[in-house]
Amino acid sequence: MPERKKSDGKLGMWLFISTEVMLFGGLFLLYSMYRYKHAQDFHNAALELSRFAGTMNTIVLITSSLFIALAVYFQKKRQDKKAGLFILLTLLMAFTFLAVKAFEWGEKFEHGLYPGAAHLMSLPKGEILYFGLYFMMTGLHALHVIIGIGVLSFMLVFLKQGRFGEGSVYFENSGLYWHLVDIIWIFLFPLFYLIS
C-alpha cells in the first residue's frame, strides 16, 4: 500500500476516534452534571449495581486490549497464525464481556430498574436519571463492542485469506478501534460502579 494512502487511512481513523471521544465526553459531562445535582439519588442507585460484574468486565476488556495489541504486533511480523490466534482470543473476551453485561442487564430488568419500568418511575428523579444514563451509556458501549466483533471477524477472515501485507493499515485501525472500546469502558466503570 502506498505510504500516502496508509497515512490517510490512519488519519481517518484518528478523526473517527476524536468524534467518538466527543460523543462519550458529552455523555460523561451530562452524567457529571446530573450527579452533582442528585448526589444522594445517584449514590443510592449505584448500590444496585454489581461491582463484581463491573470489575470482571474491566479485567476482560483490559485483557482483550493486550490480545489485540499482540495480534497487531504479530501481523506486522507476518506471523499470521499467531495474529489470528490473538484475534480469536480478543473475540472470546468480547463475547465474555457481552455475556456478563447481558446477565447484569437481565438482573436490572428483573428488579424493574430499566427505563419506563413502573418500579423505576416510582423512585426519586435522580435514580430515574441514573438508570437512564446507565442503560444509554452502557448500551452504546455494548453496541461498539458488537461492531468491534464484526470488524475483528472480518480481519480474521481476511488474515486467513492472506489479504494483508506487512503492517496493514486496516489491521492496525481495527486494533485502534478495539482500544477505543476498552478506553471508553475504563471511564464508564468508575462512573457507574466505583463512585458511590
N, C-alpha and C positions, 0 to 999 in steps of 0.2 A: 504494500500500500504506500503511495507517495507520502512523503513527510508532511506536506501541506494538508492533505486530506485527513491524515491522522491527527494533526494538531487541531483541525476544525472539529473533528469528532470529539476530542477531549474538551474543547471549549464549549461545544454544545451541551455536553453532559454537565459541565460545571454551571452553565446558565440554568439548566433544568434543576440542578440541586439547589441553586440560590432561590428559585421560585418556591421550592418545597420548604426551604428554611423560612421564607417569608410567611407561607401559609401556616406552618406549625408555630412560628414565632407569634403570629397574630392570635392563635388559639391559646398559647401559653400566657400571653398578655391578658386575654379575656378571662382565663382561669384565675390569674393573679388578682385582677380587679374584683371578681365575684368573691374570691376567698377573703380578701380584705374586708369586703362589705358584710359577709356572712361567715365570719371565722368560726363561731361555735357550731353552726349547722354543718359546715364543711368538716369540722373535727368529728362530729357525731356520725356523719355519713361515711367518712374514711374508715371508721371502725368496722363497717360491714364488709370491707374488702379483705381478702386473704393475703397477708404479707408473704406467706409461704409460696403461694402460687405466683405472685409477682416476682419474688426472688428467684424461683425456679425458671421463670421465663427470661429473667435477666441473664442468668447463667447460660441458658440455652442460646440466647442471641449473641452473647459475648463469644461463646464457643464457635458459633456459626461464623462470626467475623474472622476468627483465626482460620477456620477451614477455607473460607473464600479467599483469604489472603494467600494461603498455601496453594490453592488452585491456580490463582493468577501467577504466582511465582513459578510453579511447575510448567504452566503453559508457556511462559516466556522462555523457559529452558527447553521447550519442545518435548517435555516428558508428559505426553498426552494421557497416558494411563493413570499416572499419579494425579494429574489435574482433574481427570474425570472422577476419580475416587473421592477427591475433596469436594467436588461439586455435589456428588451423591450425599456425602456427609452433611454438607450445608443444607441440602433439600430435606434430609432427615430431621435436622434441627428446626427447619421452618415448619414442617408438619407437626413436630412436637410442640412448638410454640402455639400453633393454631388449636391443637387438641386441648392444651391447658387453658387457653383463652375461652374455648367453647364450653369447657367444664365450668369455668368461672362465670361466664355469662349465664349459663343454664341455672346456676345457683341463684343468681340475681332474679332471673325470671320466676323461679320457684317462690321466692320471697316477695314478689310483686314490686321489685325495685328497678323497673325499666320504664322508659318514657311512656307516659299515657296510662300506666297502671293505676287502678283505683287506690291501692295502698300507698303508692308513691305520692299521688296527688293529695293525700290526706296529711302528708308530712310538711314541716316548715319549708318556706320558699327556698332557703339556702340548700337544703337537702335535695330538693327537686332539681335545682340548678346543678348541683354536684353530679348527680347521676346522669343528667342530660349531657353534661360535658364529658363525663366518664365514657358513656356509650358512643358519643360522637367522636371523641379523640382516639379511643382505643379501637373503635370500628374503622376509622380512617386509616389508622396504623395497620390493622389487620388486612385491609384492602391492599395496602402497599406490600405486605408480606405475600399475599396471593399473587399480585403482579410479579413480585420478585421470583416466586416459584415458577411462573410461566417463563420469565426471561431466562432463568438459570436452566430450566428444562430445555429450552431452545439451544442454549450454549452447549449443553451436554450432547445433544443430538449433533450439532454442527462439529463439535470436537471429535466425536466418533466418526464422522464423515471426512475428517481431515481438512475442513474448510479454513482453518486458521493458520496463518503464518506465525512467525516468531513475534511475540508481543502484540497480539491482535488488539486493536483499539476497542472492538466490540466486546471482547472478553474482559478487558480492563474496565470498561464502562459498566458492564454488568456487575463487576466486583464493587465499583464505586457506589452503584445503586444499592447494593446489599448493605454496604457500610452505612449509607444514609438511613436505611430502615433500622439498623441497630442503634445508631446515634439518637434517632427520634425516641426510641424506647428508653434509652438511658435518661432522657429528660422526663418522659411520662412516668417512669417508675417512681422516682421520689415524689413527684407532684401528687400522685394518687395513693401510693402505698406507704410512704415513709413520713411525709409531713402531716401529722395528725395532732 
